[in-house]
Amino acid sequence: MTSSRFLAIALAVGLWLGIGACQESSSADSPPNVLFIAIDDLRTELACYGKPVHSPNLDRIAQEGFLFQNHFVNVPTCGASRYALLTGMLPQTKQHLSNRAMYEFMAEKAETEKPESFVHELRRNNYYTVGIGKISHSVDGLVYEYREPPSKIKEMPHSWDEFLFNAGKWKTGWNAFFAYADGTNRNDMEKQVKPYEAADVPDDGYPDGLTTQLALNQLQQLKERKQPFFLGVGYFKPHLPFNAPKKYWDLYQEKDLPISPEPEIPEGIDRASLHGSGEFNQYILGEEKASLDSSMSVAYQRKLKHAYYAGISYIDAQVGQLLAELERLELAENTIIVVWGDHGWHLGDQRVWGKHTLFERALKSTFMLKIPDLKGKAKTVKEVVSTIDLYPTLMDLCGIDSPPSTDGDNLLPLLQGDSPSFWRNTAYSYYRNGISLRTPRYRLTKYFREAEPVVELYDHQADSLERVNIADGNAELLQELLPVWDKGNTGLYAPKEE
């Protein structure tokens, strides 16, 4: 080979390598996008959590990213849980436990130095922020009651560059939230409806399919903006009513579905720790009513489990469309994906159908992260984590140097190491006049009420289903755990002891 030809090849290779290096450097220097997917009432009921559910797309995110086995929400109700998520703060007042928390603390408030949410902080740092569906509490980002026309009051007035929702034939966001396939809704039907439906319609025959179409259109537009983005997509199902296209019901054989393994009220508690499934019983045409006095029939429990699973599979298919579009648009390699269930749900567990308790079933929910920069480090995370931990984690991932302080902790060191000893391994939850501490082994709940006992203790190593309150007779263990519990006492129910 002549020297001139060798030089030409060397220059060409060097140029190619230089371009490749520039492209890699450019990609590395670009802040990551964020696709945040909120799924209403999604407990850890997916195939990746070992459950008999058809959820291949969510399972794929778990397989390629980080699946949290022990993620606990801070409040087991929609609006308050989302408020904790968005602010990274534990509840300080009883207003923070309400579905109206966003209205009380964000809506119609002037912008201050402290951001109203992590979305607001991202927006201040050159992120283009778009919300679609139920991200805060209101399903279209506006403050109004179920039976009222939409107002112009924004729940999160400073967080979004755009907020979108397509209510379709249901006309308003709240009607769409309680939608049936024929265009009716629970509100206008005066609750004379069943708690489930299997209509033979396409995905956009229910509102979540319309939300997906909006999200797909937005991804195309966001790519064209050439600006880092935060896209929040909030899905309704599997929230009541358990309505989903028939093809997702057809994925299951109802007779084979398991019912709750813990259908009885735990030993050694007062019923004040539970509730009578009021939200579920609002669906007046349901064949049976839930009660703490007795369990519903096995056949009806299976019917409802079938409906819940169909809703999960329906949303899984929507998530699959988002993943495919990220890849088609070549956005996947620089987009963080967050999947978060806003709380768990009792499916007949402890005779309850619903959330709103301080038991494991209401507090433990789906949580997973897929992080391009940590590709190849995917793992199942067994440590105890909390919803409030997402805020500081996203700030770090998105390169925001001086984020506001929160009650949460950055998950990144936990993800990068092997069970680091520094991780706090606790989660605190608040509801029903009680505060609950979860550690890797125990759940300790203390109630501020007259009904006794006011302390419940469950050993998850021996009793993962929380069947027996062992507080009585374990004074030494309580003395060990109560100081840890006290770290989560924000003074919400009673002043902290000095």
C-alpha positions as CSV (number, residue, x, y, z in Angstrom):
1,M,0.0,0.0,0.0
2,T,1.4,3.4,-0.9
3,S,2.0,5.9,1.8
4,S,-0.4,8.4,0.3
5,R,-3.2,5.8,0.2
6,F,-2.4,4.8,3.8
7,L,-2.6,8.4,4.8
8,A,-5.9,8.8,3.1
9,I,-7.4,5.8,4.9
10,A,-6.0,6.9,8.2
11,L,-7.5,10.4,7.8
12,A,-10.9,8.9,6.8
13,V,-10.9,6.5,9.8
14,G,-9.8,9.4,12.1
15,L,-12.6,11.6,10.7
16,W,-15.1,8.8,11.2
17,L,-14.0,8.2,14.7
18,G,-14.0,11.9,15.4
19,I,-17.6,12.2,14.2
20,G,-18.6,9.2,16.3
21,A,-16.9,10.7,19.3
22,C,-18.6,14.1,18.7
23,Q,-22.0,12.4,18.4
24,E,-21.4,10.4,21.6
25,S,-20.2,13.5,23.4
26,S,-23.2,15.5,22.1
27,S,-25.6,12.8,23.3
28,A,-23.9,12.5,26.7
29,D,-24.0,16.3,27.1
30,S,-27.7,16.5,26.2
31,P,-30.0,16.5,29.3
32,P,-32.2,13.4,29.2
33,N,-35.9,13.6,28.4
34,V,-38.4,12.2,30.9
35,L,-41.4,10.1,30.1
36,F,-43.4,9.9,33.3
37,I,-46.3,7.4,33.3
38,A,-48.8,7.5,36.2
39,I,-51.2,4.6,36.5
40,D,-54.1,5.0,38.8
41,D,-54.7,2.3,41.6
42,L,-51.9,0.0,40.3
43,R,-50.7,-2.1,43.1
44,T,-47.8,-4.6,42.4
45,E,-50.0,-6.7,40.2
46,L,-47.9,-7.4,37.1
47,A,-46.1,-10.4,35.7
48,C,-42.7,-8.8,36.7
49,Y,-44.0,-8.9,40.3
50,G,-44.8,-12.6,39.9
51,K,-48.5,-12.2,39.3
52,P,-50.6,-14.0,36.6
53,V,-51.1,-10.8,34.6
54,H,-50.6,-10.2,30.9
55,S,-48.3,-7.1,31.1
56,P,-45.4,-7.6,28.5
57,N,-44.7,-3.9,27.9
58,L,-44.4,-2.9,31.6
59,D,-42.4,-6.1,32.2
60,R,-40.0,-5.1,29.5
61,I,-39.4,-1.7,31.3
62,A,-38.8,-3.6,34.5
63,Q,-36.4,-6.0,32.8
64,E,-34.4,-3.3,31.1
65,G,-34.4,-0.9,34.1
66,F,-35.0,-1.0,37.9
67,L,-38.0,-2.7,39.4
68,F,-38.7,-1.7,43.0
69,Q,-40.1,-4.5,45.0
70,N,-40.8,-2.5,48.1
71,H,-42.0,0.9,47.0
72,F,-44.6,2.6,49.3
73,V,-46.7,5.6,48.8
74,N,-47.0,8.3,51.5
75,V,-50.8,8.7,51.4
76,P,-53.2,6.0,50.1
77,T,-55.5,8.3,48.2
78,C,-55.1,9.8,44.7
79,G,-54.7,13.5,45.1
80,A,-52.6,13.4,48.3
81,S,-50.3,10.7,47.0
82,R,-49.7,12.7,43.9
83,Y,-49.1,15.9,45.9
84,A,-46.4,14.0,47.9
85,L,-44.9,12.8,44.6
86,L,-44.8,16.2,43.0
87,T,-43.4,18.1,46.0
88,G,-41.2,15.4,47.5
89,M,-42.7,16.3,50.9
90,L,-44.4,14.3,53.7
91,P,-47.8,15.6,54.7
92,Q,-47.7,18.3,57.4
93,T,-51.4,19.0,57.8
94,K,-54.7,17.2,57.3
95,Q,-55.2,19.2,54.2
96,H,-52.2,17.3,52.8
97,L,-54.2,14.1,53.1
98,S,-57.0,15.3,50.9
99,N,-57.7,14.9,47.2
100,R,-57.9,18.7,47.2
101,A,-54.3,19.1,48.3
102,M,-53.3,20.5,44.9
103,Y,-56.1,23.0,45.0
104,E,-55.3,24.0,48.6
105,F,-51.6,24.5,48.1
106,M,-51.0,25.2,44.4
107,A,-54.0,26.4,42.5
108,E,-54.3,30.2,42.3
109,K,-51.1,30.7,44.2
110,A,-48.4,33.2,43.0
111,E,-45.1,31.8,41.7
112,T,-42.4,31.9,44.4
113,E,-38.8,31.1,44.5
114,K,-39.6,27.6,45.7
115,P,-41.1,25.6,42.8
116,E,-44.6,24.2,43.2
117,S,-43.5,20.8,41.9
118,F,-40.6,19.0,40.4
119,V,-42.2,19.6,37.0
120,H,-42.0,23.3,37.7
121,E,-38.3,23.0,38.6
122,L,-37.7,21.2,35.4
123,R,-39.5,23.9,33.4
124,R,-37.3,26.5,35.1
125,N,-34.3,24.5,33.9
126,N,-35.1,24.6,30.1
127,Y,-37.3,21.6,30.0
128,Y,-40.5,21.8,27.9
129,T,-43.2,20.3,30.1
130,V,-46.3,18.7,28.8
131,G,-49.0,16.9,30.9
132,I,-51.7,14.6,29.5
133,G,-54.4,13.1,31.7
134,K,-54.3,12.4,35.4
135,I,-50.9,13.6,36.7
136,S,-52.1,15.7,39.6
137,H,-55.5,14.9,41.0
138,S,-57.8,16.5,38.4
139,V,-57.9,14.4,35.2
140,D,-57.6,17.5,33.0
141,G,-55.5,19.7,35.3
142,L,-58.5,22.0,36.1
143,V,-60.2,22.5,39.5
144,Y,-63.9,21.5,39.5
145,E,-66.2,19.0,41.1
146,Y,-67.5,15.8,39.5
147,R,-70.8,17.2,38.5
148,E,-69.7,20.7,37.6
149,P,-68.6,22.1,34.2
150,P,-64.8,22.6,34.0
151,S,-63.4,25.8,35.4
152,K,-60.4,27.7,34.2
153,I,-58.5,27.3,37.5
154,K,-55.3,25.3,37.0
155,E,-54.3,22.8,39.7
156,M,-50.6,23.4,38.9
157,P,-50.5,26.9,37.3
158,H,-46.7,27.2,37.0
159,S,-45.6,23.7,36.1
160,W,-46.8,23.1,32.5
161,D,-46.0,24.6,29.2
162,E,-48.9,22.6,27.9
163,F,-51.6,20.5,29.5
164,L,-53.8,18.4,27.3
165,F,-56.8,16.1,27.6
166,N,-59.3,14.7,25.1
167,A,-62.6,14.0,26.9
168,G,-64.1,12.7,23.7
169,K,-67.8,11.9,23.7
170,W,-67.9,12.2,27.5
171,K,-67.3,16.0,27.2
172,T,-65.6,16.7,30.6
173,G,-62.6,15.2,32.3
174,W,-64.5,13.9,35.3
175,N,-67.2,12.3,33.1
176,A,-64.4,10.6,31.1
177,F,-62.8,9.4,34.3
178,F,-66.0,7.5,35.1
179,A,-66.7,6.6,31.5
180,Y,-68.7,3.7,30.0
181,A,-68.3,2.8,26.3
182,D,-71.7,4.1,25.2
183,G,-70.8,7.7,26.2
184,T,-72.5,7.6,29.6
185,N,-70.7,8.0,32.9
186,R,-71.2,7.3,36.6
187,N,-71.9,10.9,37.4
188,D,-74.8,11.4,35.0
189,M,-76.1,7.9,35.6
190,E,-76.5,8.8,39.3
191,K,-74.3,5.8,40.2
192,Q,-76.8,3.4,38.7
193,V,-74.0,1.4,37.0
194,K,-71.9,-1.7,37.5
195,P,-68.3,-1.5,38.7
196,Y,-67.1,-3.2,35.5
197,E,-67.6,-3.3,31.8
198,A,-66.2,-5.3,28.9
199,A,-67.4,-3.5,25.7
200,D,-66.3,-4.7,22.3
201,V,-64.6,-1.5,21.3
202,P,-61.1,-0.5,20.1
203,D,-58.7,1.1,22.6
204,D,-60.0,4.6,21.9
205,G,-63.5,3.4,22.9
206,Y,-62.5,4.3,26.4
207,P,-60.6,7.6,27.4
208,D,-57.2,6.0,28.0
209,G,-56.9,5.2,24.4
210,L,-57.5,8.9,23.5
211,T,-54.8,9.8,26.0
212,T,-52.4,7.5,24.2
213,Q,-53.2,9.2,20.9
214,L,-52.5,12.6,22.4
215,A,-49.2,11.4,23.8
216,L,-48.1,9.9,20.5
217,N,-48.7,13.1,18.7
218,Q,-46.9,15.0,21.4
219,L,-43.8,12.8,21.2
220,Q,-43.5,13.8,17.5
221,Q,-43.8,17.4,18.3
222,L,-41.4,17.3,21.2
223,K,-38.8,15.6,19.0
224,E,-39.1,18.5,16.5
225,R,-38.6,21.1,19.3
226,K,-35.0,19.9,19.9
227,Q,-35.3,20.8,23.6
228,P,-35.2,18.4,26.6
229,F,-38.8,17.5,27.6
230,F,-40.8,16.1,30.4
231,L,-43.9,14.3,29.2
232,G,-46.3,13.2,31.9
233,V,-49.0,10.7,30.8
234,G,-51.7,9.8,33.4
235,Y,-53.8,6.7,32.8
236,F,-57.1,6.1,34.6
237,K,-57.3,2.3,34.7
238,P,-57.3,0.1,36.6
239,H,-59.2,2.6,38.8
240,L,-63.0,2.0,39.2
241,P,-65.0,1.5,37.2
242,F,-63.1,-1.6,36.0
243,N,-63.9,-0.9,32.3
244,A,-61.7,-2.1,29.5
245,P,-62.1,-3.3,25.9
246,K,-63.3,-6.9,25.7
247,K,-60.1,-8.1,24.0
248,Y,-58.2,-7.5,27.2
249,W,-60.8,-9.5,29.2
250,D,-60.3,-12.3,26.7
251,L,-56.7,-12.7,27.8
252,Y,-57.9,-14.4,31.0
253,Q,-59.8,-17.4,32.1
254,E,-61.9,-16.1,35.0
255,K,-62.3,-19.5,36.7
256,D,-58.5,-19.8,37.0
257,L,-57.9,-16.4,38.7
258,P,-56.9,-16.4,42.3
259,I,-58.8,-14.6,45.0
260,S,-57.2,-12.9,47.9
261,P,-55.1,-15.1,50.2
262,E,-55.9,-12.8,53.1
263,P,-59.7,-12.3,53.1
264,E,-60.2,-12.1,56.9
265,I,-59.8,-9.1,59.2
266,P,-56.5,-9.3,60.9
267,E,-56.4,-10.6,64.5
268,G,-55.8,-8.1,67.3
269,I,-57.0,-4.9,65.5
270,D,-60.0,-2.6,65.6
271,R,-62.2,-2.2,62.5
272,A,-61.4,1.5,62.6
273,S,-58.2,0.6,60.8
274,L,-60.2,-0.6,57.8
275,H,-63.3,0.7,56.0
276,G,-66.5,-0.5,54.5
277,S,-65.5,-0.1,50.8
278,G,-67.7,2.9,50.3
279,E,-66.1,3.9,47.0
280,F,-66.7,0.4,45.5
281,N,-70.3,0.3,46.9
282,Q,-71.2,3.5,45.1
283,Y,-71.6,1.4,41.9
284,I,-75.2,0.6,42.8
285,L,-75.8,-2.1,40.1
286,G,-73.0,-4.3,41.3
287,E,-74.2,-7.8,42.0
288,E,-72.9,-7.8,45.5
289,K,-71.8,-5.2,48.1
290,A,-68.6,-5.3,50.1
291,S,-68.7,-5.4,53.8
292,L,-66.4,-6.0,56.8
293,D,-69.0,-8.4,58.1
294,S,-68.3,-11.1,55.5
295,S,-66.5,-11.7,52.2
296,M,-68.3,-11.6,48.9
297,S,-68.8,-14.8,47.0
298,V,-65.8,-16.4,45.4
299,A,-67.4,-16.1,41.9
300,Y,-67.9,-12.4,42.3
301,Q,-64.4,-11.8,43.7
302,R,-63.1,-13.6,40.6
303,K,-65.2,-11.4,38.3
304,L,-63.8,-8.3,39.9
305,K,-60.2,-9.7,39.7
306,H,-60.8,-10.4,36.1
307,A,-62.0,-6.8,35.5
308,Y,-59.0,-5.4,37.4
309,Y,-56.6,-7.5,35.4
310,A,-58.3,-6.5,32.1
311,G,-57.7,-2.8,33.0
312,I,-54.1,-3.5,33.7
313,S,-53.6,-5.2,30.4
314,Y,-55.4,-2.4,28.6
315,I,-53.0,0.1,30.1
316,D,-50.0,-2.1,29.3
317,A,-51.0,-2.0,25.7
318,Q,-51.1,1.8,25.8
319,V,-47.6,1.8,27.4
320,G,-46.4,-0.5,24.5
321,Q,-47.5,2.1,22.0
322,L,-45.5,4.8,23.8
323,L,-42.4,2.6,23.9
324,A,-42.7,1.8,20.2
325,E,-43.0,5.5,19.3
326,L,-40.0,6.5,21.4
327,E,-38.0,3.9,19.5
328,R,-39.4,5.0,16.1
329,L,-38.5,8.6,16.8
330,E,-35.0,7.5,18.0
331,L,-35.7,9.1,21.4
332,A,-35.4,6.0,23.6
333,E,-31.6,6.2,24.1
334,N,-31.9,9.6,25.8
335,T,-35.3,9.3,27.6
336,I,-35.7,8.3,31.3
337,I,-38.9,6.3,31.8
338,V,-40.7,6.4,35.1
339,V,-43.7,4.1,35.8
340,W,-45.6,4.8,39.1
341,G,-48.8,3.5,40.6
342,D,-50.3,6.2,42.8
343,H,-51.1,3.6,45.6
344,G,-52.2,0.1,46.0
345,W,-55.7,-1.4,46.3
346,H,-57.3,-4.1,48.4
347,L,-58.9,-6.7,46.1
348,G,-60.9,-8.3,48.9
349,D,-57.8,-8.3,51.2
350,Q,-58.9,-7.9,54.8
351,R,-62.5,-7.8,53.4
352,V,-61.8,-4.4,51.8
353,W,-62.3,-3.4,48.2
354,G,-60.4,-0.1,47.7
355,K,-57.5,1.9,49.0
356,H,-57.6,4.2,52.0
357,T,-55.9,2.0,54.7
358,L,-52.5,1.8,56.2
359,F,-52.1,-1.8,55.3
360,E,-49.6,-3.2,52.8
361,R,-52.1,-3.7,50.1
362,A,-53.1,0.0,50.0
363,L,-49.6,1.4,50.4
364,K,-47.4,-0.8,48.2
365,S,-47.5,0.1,44.5
366,T,-45.8,-0.3,41.2
367,F,-42.6,1.7,40.7
368,M,-39.9,1.2,38.0
369,L,-37.3,3.4,36.4
370,K,-35.5,2.9,33.1
371,I,-32.4,5.1,32.9
372,P,-30.3,5.2,29.7
373,D,-27.1,6.1,31.5
374,L,-27.4,3.0,33.6
375,K,-28.1,0.7,30.8
376,G,-26.7,-2.7,31.6
377,K,-27.2,-2.2,35.4
378,A,-30.8,-3.3,35.5
379,K,-31.8,-5.0,38.7
380,T,-34.6,-5.7,41.1
381,V,-34.3,-3.3,44.0
382,K,-35.4,-4.9,47.3
383,E,-34.7,-2.0,49.6
384,V,-37.6,0.0,51.1
385,V,-38.2,3.2,49.1
386,S,-40.8,5.9,49.2
387,T,-42.7,8.0,46.6
388,I,-41.0,11.2,47.9
389,D,-37.7,9.8,46.7
390,L,-38.5,10.4,43.0
391,Y,-38.1,14.2,43.2
392,P,-34.4,14.3,44.2
393,T,-33.6,11.4,42.0
394,L,-35.0,13.1,38.9
395,M,-33.2,16.3,39.8
396,D,-29.9,14.4,39.8
397,L,-30.6,12.5,36.6
398,C,-31.6,15.7,34.8
399,G,-28.5,17.6,35.9
400,I,-30.1,20.1,38.1
401,D,-27.3,21.1,40.5
402,S,-29.2,22.9,43.4
403,P,-32.7,21.5,43.6
404,P,-34.9,22.5,46.5
405,S,-34.6,20.3,49.6
406,T,-37.2,17.6,50.0
407,D,-38.1,14.9,52.5
408,G,-37.0,12.2,50.0
409,D,-33.6,10.8,49.3
410,N,-31.8,10.4,45.9
411,L,-32.1,6.8,44.7
412,L,-29.2,7.0,42.3
413,P,-26.5,5.8,44.8
414,L,-28.7,2.9,45.7
415,L,-29.1,2.0,42.1
416,Q,-25.4,2.2,41.4
417,G,-24.2,0.2,44.4
418,D,-25.0,-3.2,45.9
419,S,-27.3,-2.7,48.9
420,P,-25.4,0.2,50.3
421,S,-25.4,0.5,54.1
422,F,-26.2,4.2,54.0
423,W,-29.7,3.7,52.6
424,R,-32.3,4.6,55.2
425,N,-34.6,1.6,54.3
426,T,-37.8,3.2,55.7
427,A,-41.1,4.5,54.3
428,Y,-43.7,6.6,56.1
429,S,-47.4,6.7,55.2
430,Y,-50.3,8.7,56.7
431,Y,-54.1,8.1,56.7
432,R,-57.1,7.2,59.0
433,N,-55.6,9.2,61.9
434,G,-52.5,7.1,61.7
435,I,-48.9,7.0,60.8
436,S,-47.3,3.8,59.5
437,L,-43.6,3.0,59.3
438,R,-42.3,0.3,56.9
439,T,-38.9,-1.2,57.4
440,P,-37.5,-4.2,55.5
441,R,-39.0,-6.6,58.1
442,Y,-41.7,-4.7,60.0
443,R,-44.8,-2.5,59.6
444,L,-45.5,-0.4,62.7
445,T,-48.6,1.7,62.6
446,K,-49.7,4.0,65.4
447,Y,-53.2,5.6,65.4
448,F,-54.4,8.8,67.1
449,R,-57.9,7.7,68.0
450,E,-60.1,6.4,70.8
451,A,-60.6,3.0,69.3
452,E,-58.0,0.5,70.6
453,P,-55.6,-0.9,70.0
454,V,-53.8,2.2,68.7
455,V,-50.6,0.3,67.8
456,E,-50.3,-2.4,65.2
457,L,-47.1,-4.3,64.4
458,Y,-46.7,-6.9,61.7
459,D,-43.6,-9.0,61.1
460,H,-43.3,-9.4,57.3
461,Q,-40.7,-12.1,57.7
462,A,-43.2,-14.4,59.4
463,D,-46.5,-12.8,58.3
464,S,-46.3,-11.1,54.9
465,L,-50.1,-11.0,54.6
466,E,-50.5,-8.9,57.8
467,R,-52.8,-11.4,59.4
468,V,-51.9,-10.9,63.1
469,N,-51.1,-7.8,65.0
470,I,-48.2,-8.7,67.3
471,A,-47.8,-5.4,69.1
472,D,-49.1,-6.9,72.4
473,G,-46.3,-8.9,73.9
474,N,-43.5,-7.3,72.0
475,A,-42.6,-4.4,74.2
476,E,-38.8,-4.5,73.5
477,L,-39.3,-4.6,69.8
478,L,-41.7,-1.6,70.0
479,Q,-39.2,0.3,72.0
480,E,-36.6,-0.3,69.3
481,L,-39.0,0.7,66.4
482,L,-40.8,3.6,68.0
483,P,-37.9,6.1,67.7
484,V,-37.6,5.2,64.0
485,W,-41.4,5.7,63.7
486,D,-41.1,9.0,65.4
487,K,-38.8,10.3,62.6
488,G,-41.9,10.3,60.4
489,N,-44.1,12.1,62.9
490,T,-44.5,15.4,61.2
491,G,-46.9,16.7,63.8
492,L,-49.8,16.0,61.5
493,Y,-52.0,14.4,64.3
494,A,-50.2,15.4,67.5
495,P,-47.1,17.4,68.4
496,K,-43.8,15.5,68.3
497,E,-42.6,14.5,71.7
498,E,-39.5,16.3,72.8
